[in-house]
Amino acid sequence: MATIADYVAAEFATFHEKPLCEVDALVFSQLAMVRMAGMVPLHEEREGWGGRVRRLLGRDGTRRGGRLGDLLRAERYGDMFTGLVPDEVKALLLDAAASPRFRDLVLHDYASAFSETERTQFAAVAFTCPGQFTYLAFRGTDRSWTGWKEDFDMAYAAPVPAQEAARRYVEAVGARTREPLVLGGHSKGGNLAVYAAAKASSRAARRIAAVYDHDGPGFPEGVLAPAEVEAVRPLVRKTVPQESLVGLLMEDAFSFRVVKSEGRGIEQHSPFRWQVEDGALAEAPGLALGARFVAEVLNEWIAGMGALERRRAVDALFEALRASGAKDAGELLQGGPKALGLLVEAARKMRPEAREVIAGEMRALSERAARKLGGNVGSLFGRG
């Protein structure tokens, strides 16, 4: 069965000939993993609603924005692609830049913010098909510890900086473009798209035609008001793979469609493993039983902690991960002997206080799982 890479290589119909679909949305979510500074017009947040509507095509037909082909600069490739599979992002860009479906889109309003001190990792870019749509693609988590820390911060803090940046981005870009807005992203990017749509002003919200959330986590209870959820519910198109983990985390008031992925375990999260059939994401019969069980246990465990407990657990976990000596999250998530060695090093180097917090939470998690199984399994960490 085909993947999004096969789709981009083979789909030649323009967006005027074949409307935007969920596979295109997933493609945009991965093109957002390209660092575009200096190649695509930058987003100027200060213009806000006071800015003039941007004409992406001048009277002479010239474009006031970049094209995918503008990104094909070999001298930039060394640090241009991010995410857990940067080589696949690079290959996708090469095919999209050659594709009659994607190559003439206007790229504009590239935004990127990264701060270790403020624990912020945010990026977005707009893809416009004049007269059809403006797709606002929010980048998912990169390989940096900062990006992963902000993801985990979502469990106890709301909003995190990236969520508010996404809301402001929609407000500003929506004010300067004419086409209907479509928001989307994968993983953290999907969460940002939903948050921005739910929190947008009524003026911006009226411009939003759809929100694509590809395996993005939900929100702690109370982050989205019931009225905000109901307002955005008809717009949200959420997809998760059969063995989803990330997309089932925390409270999620939106229904989702389960799609096929050829990956195993955490690899199912990668859009490059999702299956495409007849120009659409291939539908799976439903979630794997293991995925449902793990999600229920994790969500009950998270809900059972107060915000302060969650913060202590997250801080202790990241202290341990940094103690491992891994240069970024990718070294641990790729698995194998190297990742195992890094985890052993983390256990050896972490402070006793952090070790005690992690051990205590793991005991609580394992006991909750045992109770849910209905068995009489002892704690994984033992208690006498």
Buried (B, 14 or more C-beta within 10 A) or exposed (E): EBBBBEBBBEBEEBBEEEEBBBBBBBBBBBBBBBBBEEBBBEBEBEBEEEBEEBEBBEEEEEBEBBBBEBBBEEEBEEEBBBBBBBEBBBBBBBBBBBBEBBBBBBBBBBBBBEEEEEBBBBBBBBBBBBEBBBBBBBBBBBBBBBBBBBBBBBBBBBBBBBBBBBBBBBBBBBBBBEBBBBBBBBBBBBBBBBBBBBBBEEEBBEBBBBBBBBBBBBBBEEBBEEEBBEBBEEBBBBBBBBBBBBBBBBBBBBEBEBBBBBBEEBBBBBBBBBBBEEBEBBEBEEBBEEBEBBBBBBBBBBEEBEEEBBBBBBBBBBBBBBBBEBEBBBBBBEEEEEBEEBBEBBEEBBEEEBBEBBEBBBBBBBBBBBEEEEEEEEBEEEEE
